[in-house]
Amino acid sequence: MDNTSTEPTTMELNGTSTAAETSDEMMEPSPSASTSSSSTPATYDDLFPSLPAAAPAATAAKSLGPSGDWNRKPVLTSSTVTQVFHIPMEERRGQLAAGGFGAEDSMKIIKSVMEKTNAKIEMSSNKDQSLTFLISGRQDAVLRGRRELLAQFQTQAVMNINIPKDHHRFILGKGGAKLQDLEKRTATKIAIPKSSENSDAITISGPKEGIEKALHEIRIISDEQSKQAYEVLQIPKSYHPFINGPNGERVKKLTAEHPNVRVNIPPPSVMKDELSVAGEKDGVNKVVEQIQKIFKEMERKMATVSVEVKKSQHRYVIGPKGNSINEIPTGPPCISRSPVRSIA
């Protein structure tokens, strides 16, 4: 009885012992696990680490690669431009200056131009009877609106210039596009003889300032196409009046000494530093030398002094059609600048 009861017990113990050993072998930790178990117990932060901080915008955009560009907002540029111009009292059209057109008639003209060009126009009349216009809209609409207003409100002049017939096509451009652009930018009307007509004369009509700009551009185009010598000089605009001389006398003297040479100086309204000399090669070289000599001399001597004059007094300094201010250079060499075109 005792043996029978003992053997099962021994077998159970052996079985248990064998199972325990097998379990110990399976659950035997690796060296690294053993080390971890012997270290400090893991904390909450170790088990649940926080997310990494957000990368800077520049870094994030780089990490996105090409697809990051889709998230960037496009830079929008305004297509609306604004232009302000001034018509002095002495340059206003006769019936307007004499009071022939009242405010109601002027507003009708402005409304008509706005409907025709799709530009927004504002007009103000100043104490000295001059007019100030503000035009805003698309570039093309502003240019057309300015041209229409000048034709209606400003005295129109006419001037002719003789340009070699074979140069006319360069002024016209392909399909007349170059001529149309020039008319828009200068607010003038330019009439070029037909190819069948035996005439070199080009007629320019419009405001005085616009005619000066158009003449300058046409002369440059013609000089560039000339088979004779053509030189462009980079001289700051502030020195142009000294080269031109009082009422253009200095340039007239140069061209009188060299009849086959033409000097093209931009008018005051054209903000360019360059001037050009065209004609017979020897004459061009001599005139260029004289101009450079005048420029170097004035560059060495010239100084700038600012004088404050009330804006209400500017018109007296300038005088009718700029006559008073143009007389100043007849004395000691000097040039006067006045912000008369600005708006207070």
Secondary structure per residue as TSV (DSSP state, phi and psi in degrees):
chain	resnum	aa	ss	phi	psi
A	1	M	-	360.0	-40.7
A	2	D	H	-67.6	-39.5
A	3	N	H	-66.8	-39.7
A	4	T	H	-64.4	-40.4
A	5	S	H	-74.9	-23.3
A	6	T	H	-82.1	-39.2
A	7	E	H	-62.7	-47.4
A	8	P	H	-57.4	-37.6
A	9	T	H	-64.5	-42.1
A	10	T	H	-63.9	-42.0
A	11	M	H	-63.1	-41.2
A	12	E	H	-64.3	-40.6
A	13	L	H	-67.1	-42.2
A	14	N	H	-62.7	-41.5
A	15	G	H	-63.9	-41.7
A	16	T	H	-64.8	-41.8
A	17	S	H	-64.0	-41.1
A	18	T	H	-65.8	-43.7
A	19	A	H	-63.3	-39.8
A	20	A	H	-64.2	-41.9
A	21	E	H	-64.0	-43.1
A	22	T	H	-62.4	-41.1
A	23	S	H	-63.8	-39.0
A	24	D	H	-64.9	-38.3
A	25	E	H	-66.0	-40.7
A	26	M	H	-70.0	-37.1
A	27	M	T	-91.5	5.7
A	28	E	-	-62.7	120.2
A	29	P	-	-71.0	152.9
A	30	S	-	-75.7	164.3
A	31	P	H	-55.2	-40.7
A	32	S	H	-68.0	-39.2
A	33	A	H	-64.7	-36.5
A	34	S	H	-64.2	-40.7
A	35	T	H	-65.1	-41.2
A	36	S	H	-63.0	-38.1
A	37	S	H	-68.3	-26.4
A	38	S	H	-86.1	-12.0
A	39	S	S	-85.2	-175.0
A	40	T	-	-64.9	139.1
A	41	P	-	-59.9	144.2
A	42	A	-	-64.0	140.0
A	43	T	-	-93.5	178.3
A	44	Y	H	-64.8	-39.5
A	45	D	H	-66.3	-31.1
A	46	D	H	-70.0	-39.0
A	47	L	H	-77.0	-33.0
A	48	F	S	-128.5	76.4
A	49	P	-	-66.3	149.8
A	50	S	-	-74.7	157.8
A	51	L	-	-70.5	151.0
A	52	P	-	-64.7	150.1
A	53	A	-	-64.7	150.9
A	54	A	-	-65.6	139.7
A	55	A	-	-74.1	152.2
A	56	P	-	-57.8	159.1
A	57	A	H	-57.4	-43.1
A	58	A	H	-64.0	-42.9
A	59	T	H	-66.5	-41.6
A	60	A	H	-62.3	-39.4
A	61	A	H	-64.9	-37.7
A	62	K	H	-67.2	-39.8
A	63	S	H	-67.5	-26.7
A	64	L	H	-74.0	-21.9
A	65	G	G	72.2	-152.5
A	66	P	G	-57.8	-32.7
A	67	S	G	-67.1	-20.7
A	68	G	G	-65.5	-24.8
A	69	D	G	-63.7	-25.9
A	70	W	G	-67.7	-24.7
A	71	N	G	-84.1	-7.9
A	72	R	S	-82.4	137.9
A	73	K	-	-77.9	133.0
A	74	P	-	-66.6	144.3
A	75	V	-	-83.3	118.4
A	76	L	-	-98.6	130.0
A	77	T	-	-106.8	140.0
A	78	S	-	-72.7	136.7
A	79	S	-	-96.3	4.7
A	80	T	E	-96.8	132.0
A	81	V	E	-120.2	156.7
A	82	T	E	-127.8	135.0
A	83	Q	E	-132.5	136.2
A	84	V	E	-118.9	131.9
A	85	F	E	-141.0	162.4
A	86	H	E	-129.1	136.5
A	87	I	E	-116.0	109.5
A	88	P	-	-61.9	157.5
A	89	M	G	-58.9	-40.9
A	90	E	G	-70.6	-13.0
A	91	E	G	-104.2	1.7
A	92	R	B	-72.8	150.6
A	93	R	-	-61.7	149.3
A	94	G	H	-49.6	-51.5
A	95	Q	H	-70.2	-27.7
A	96	L	H	-74.8	-44.0
A	97	A	H	-65.9	-31.4
A	98	A	T	-87.4	2.3
A	99	G	T	85.3	15.6
A	100	G	-	-65.2	-32.7
A	101	F	S	-105.3	127.3
A	102	G	-	-87.4	-177.3
A	103	A	H	-61.0	-36.6
A	104	E	H	-65.3	-42.2
A	105	D	H	-65.4	-40.0
A	106	S	H	-62.9	-41.8
A	107	M	H	-66.5	-33.4
A	108	K	H	-64.2	-41.2
A	109	I	H	-63.7	-45.4
A	110	I	H	-63.5	-42.3
A	111	K	H	-61.9	-40.7
A	112	S	H	-63.6	-41.9
A	113	V	H	-67.0	-39.1
A	114	M	H	-62.1	-42.8
A	115	E	H	-67.2	-33.6
A	116	K	H	-76.3	-33.6
A	117	T	H	-110.8	-12.0
A	118	N	-	63.6	27.5
A	119	A	-	-106.2	150.8
A	120	K	E	-91.8	128.0
A	121	I	E	-127.4	135.2
A	122	E	E	-126.6	139.7
A	123	M	E	-128.1	141.1
A	124	S	E	-133.3	142.0
A	125	S	E	-103.0	129.1
A	126	N	-	-93.9	168.7
A	127	K	T	-61.4	-31.5
A	128	D	T	-85.8	14.4
A	129	Q	S	72.1	9.3
A	130	S	-	-82.9	164.0
A	131	L	E	-119.6	142.2
A	132	T	E	-123.6	131.0
A	133	F	E	-118.7	141.4
A	134	L	E	-123.0	121.1
A	135	I	E	-120.2	133.5
A	136	S	E	-135.2	150.4
A	137	G	E	151.1	-162.7
A	138	R	E	-69.1	153.5
A	139	Q	H	-52.4	-47.8
A	140	D	H	-64.3	-40.7
A	141	A	H	-66.0	-38.9
A	142	V	H	-64.4	-43.3
A	143	L	H	-64.0	-42.8
A	144	R	H	-67.6	-39.5
A	145	G	H	-63.6	-42.0
A	146	R	H	-62.5	-42.0
A	147	R	H	-62.6	-43.3
A	148	E	H	-65.2	-42.4
A	149	L	H	-65.5	-42.0
A	150	L	H	-64.0	-36.6
A	151	A	H	-66.1	-31.6
A	152	Q	H	-88.2	-35.6
A	153	F	H	-108.3	-19.1
A	154	Q	B	-112.3	146.9
A	155	T	-	-59.6	132.6
A	156	Q	-	-98.8	135.1
A	157	A	E	-114.4	164.5
A	158	V	E	-131.7	136.8
A	159	M	E	-143.0	143.2
A	160	N	E	-111.7	146.5
A	161	I	E	-141.0	135.4
A	162	N	E	-91.1	119.6
A	163	I	-	-125.4	132.6
A	164	P	-	-48.0	138.1
A	165	K	G	-55.8	-38.9
A	166	D	G	-72.2	-5.0
A	167	H	G	-95.4	-13.3
A	168	H	H	-59.4	-37.4
A	169	R	H	-66.4	-27.7
A	170	F	H	-75.1	-28.1
A	171	I	H	-74.7	-37.5
A	172	L	H	-67.5	-46.3
A	173	G	-	78.2	178.3
A	174	K	G	-66.6	119.1
A	175	G	G	64.9	19.0
A	176	G	G	77.2	10.9
A	177	A	H	-65.2	-39.6
A	178	K	H	-66.4	-39.6
A	179	L	H	-66.4	-41.8
A	180	Q	H	-62.7	-40.9
A	181	D	H	-64.7	-40.1
A	182	L	H	-64.7	-40.3
A	183	E	H	-64.0	-39.3
A	184	K	H	-66.3	-45.3
A	185	R	H	-70.3	-27.6
A	186	T	H	-105.4	-3.5
A	187	A	T	56.6	42.1
A	188	T	-	-126.0	169.8
A	189	K	E	-116.5	123.0
A	190	I	E	-115.4	120.5
A	191	A	E	-106.3	118.7
A	192	I	-	-109.9	131.9
A	193	P	-	-57.6	146.4
A	194	K	-	-66.3	158.3
A	195	S	T	-61.9	-26.5
A	196	S	T	-79.2	-15.7
A	197	E	S	-86.0	140.4
A	198	N	-	-94.2	70.6
A	199	S	-	-147.4	140.9
A	200	D	-	-99.7	-7.8
A	201	A	E	-75.9	129.4
A	202	I	E	-110.9	129.9
A	203	T	E	-103.5	129.6
A	204	I	E	-119.8	126.5
A	205	S	E	-126.6	146.3
A	206	G	E	149.4	-165.2
A	207	P	-	-67.7	153.2
A	208	K	H	-55.7	-45.7
A	209	E	H	-62.5	-41.4
A	210	G	H	-65.9	-38.3
A	211	I	H	-63.4	-40.9
A	212	E	H	-61.8	-42.8
A	213	K	H	-63.9	-45.2
A	214	A	H	-63.6	-42.8
A	215	L	H	-58.7	-43.4
A	216	H	H	-60.8	-47.1
A	217	E	H	-64.7	-42.6
A	218	I	H	-64.9	-41.2
A	219	R	H	-63.7	-39.1
A	220	I	H	-62.8	-45.7
A	221	I	H	-60.0	-45.0
A	222	S	H	-65.2	-42.3
A	223	D	H	-64.4	-37.1
A	224	E	H	-65.3	-31.0
A	225	Q	H	-88.7	-9.6
A	226	S	-	-66.8	143.2
A	227	K	S	-81.1	-4.6
A	228	Q	S	-86.6	-177.5
A	229	A	E	-68.0	146.4
A	230	Y	E	-144.4	118.1
A	231	E	E	-122.1	136.2
A	232	V	E	-112.1	125.6
A	233	L	E	-109.7	131.2
A	234	Q	E	-93.0	97.0
A	235	I	-	-128.3	126.7
A	236	P	-	-50.5	141.8
A	237	K	G	-59.7	-29.8
A	238	S	G	-62.9	-17.6
A	239	Y	G	-95.8	-9.7
A	240	H	H	-58.4	-42.2
A	241	P	H	-61.2	-31.7
A	242	F	H	-71.6	-34.9
A	243	I	H	-72.8	-39.7
A	244	N	H	-70.5	-37.6
A	245	G	-	81.4	166.2
A	246	P	G	-57.4	122.6
A	247	N	G	55.9	27.9
A	248	G	G	74.4	16.5
A	249	E	H	-64.9	-35.8
A	250	R	H	-68.2	-42.6
A	251	V	H	-68.3	-38.3
A	252	K	H	-60.3	-38.5
A	253	K	H	-66.8	-41.6
A	254	L	H	-63.0	-44.7
A	255	T	H	-72.4	-25.5
A	256	A	H	-70.5	-37.0
A	257	E	H	-72.5	-26.7
A	258	H	S	-130.6	82.5
A	259	P	T	-58.7	-25.5
A	260	N	T	-93.7	19.3
A	261	V	E	-122.3	141.9
A	262	R	E	-125.7	133.0
A	263	V	E	-107.2	124.1
A	264	N	E	-112.2	103.4
A	265	I	-	-105.0	128.3
A	266	P	-	-58.3	140.8
A	267	P	-	-66.3	163.2
A	268	P	T	-55.1	-30.6
A	269	S	T	-76.6	-12.7
A	270	V	S	-99.9	112.1
A	271	M	-	-86.0	77.9
A	272	K	-	-130.4	144.2
A	273	D	S	-89.4	-14.5
A	274	E	E	-92.0	148.2
A	275	L	E	-133.8	158.5
A	276	S	E	-127.2	153.0
A	277	V	E	-130.7	128.9
A	278	A	E	-135.8	152.8
A	279	G	E	141.7	-153.2
A	280	E	S	-62.8	138.0
A	281	K	H	-56.0	-50.3
A	282	D	H	-62.6	-43.3
A	283	G	H	-63.9	-40.6
A	284	V	H	-61.8	-44.3
A	285	N	H	-61.4	-39.6
A	286	K	H	-70.6	-41.3
A	287	V	H	-66.8	-42.1
A	288	V	H	-59.2	-41.5
A	289	E	H	-62.1	-41.8
A	290	Q	H	-66.4	-41.7
A	291	I	H	-64.0	-43.9
A	292	Q	H	-63.0	-35.5
A	293	K	H	-65.7	-43.5
A	294	I	H	-62.8	-43.8
A	295	F	H	-61.7	-46.8
A	296	K	H	-63.4	-39.1
A	297	E	H	-66.1	-45.3
A	298	M	H	-69.8	-33.4
A	299	E	H	-62.9	-35.1
A	300	R	H	-76.2	-32.7
A	301	K	H	-95.9	-26.5
A	302	M	-	-72.2	143.7
A	303	A	-	-138.0	158.0
A	304	T	-	-114.9	131.7
A	305	V	-	-129.9	131.3
A	306	S	-	-100.4	135.1
A	307	V	-	-125.0	127.3
A	308	E	-	-84.5	125.6
A	309	V	-	-131.8	132.3
A	310	K	-	-55.9	141.0
A	311	K	G	-60.8	-32.0
A	312	S	G	-65.3	-17.6
A	313	Q	G	-98.2	-5.9
A	314	H	H	-58.2	-38.9
A	315	R	H	-64.9	-26.9
A	316	Y	H	-75.7	-33.5
A	317	V	H	-68.8	-41.6
A	318	I	H	-73.0	-45.3
A	319	G	-	81.1	170.1
A	320	P	G	-58.3	121.8
A	321	K	G	56.4	26.8
A	322	G	G	78.0	13.9
A	323	N	H	-64.1	-42.5
A	324	S	H	-64.7	-46.4
A	325	I	H	-70.6	-27.2
A	326	N	H	-74.4	-19.5
A	327	E	H	-78.9	-18.3
A	328	I	G	-59.6	-45.5
A	329	P	G	-64.5	-10.1
A	330	T	G	-71.2	-17.8
A	331	G	S	-87.7	-142.2
A	332	P	S	-59.4	147.5
A	333	P	S	-56.0	118.1
A	334	C	-	-162.3	165.4
A	335	I	-	-137.9	139.6
A	336	S	-	-113.6	137.2
A	337	R	-	-121.9	135.7
A	338	S	-	-135.5	130.2
A	339	P	-	-80.2	46.3
A	340	V	T	-67.4	-22.1
A	341	R	T	-81.0	-7.7
A	342	S	S	-77.5	164.9
A	343	I	-	-109.5	128.5
A	344	A	-	-75.0	360.0
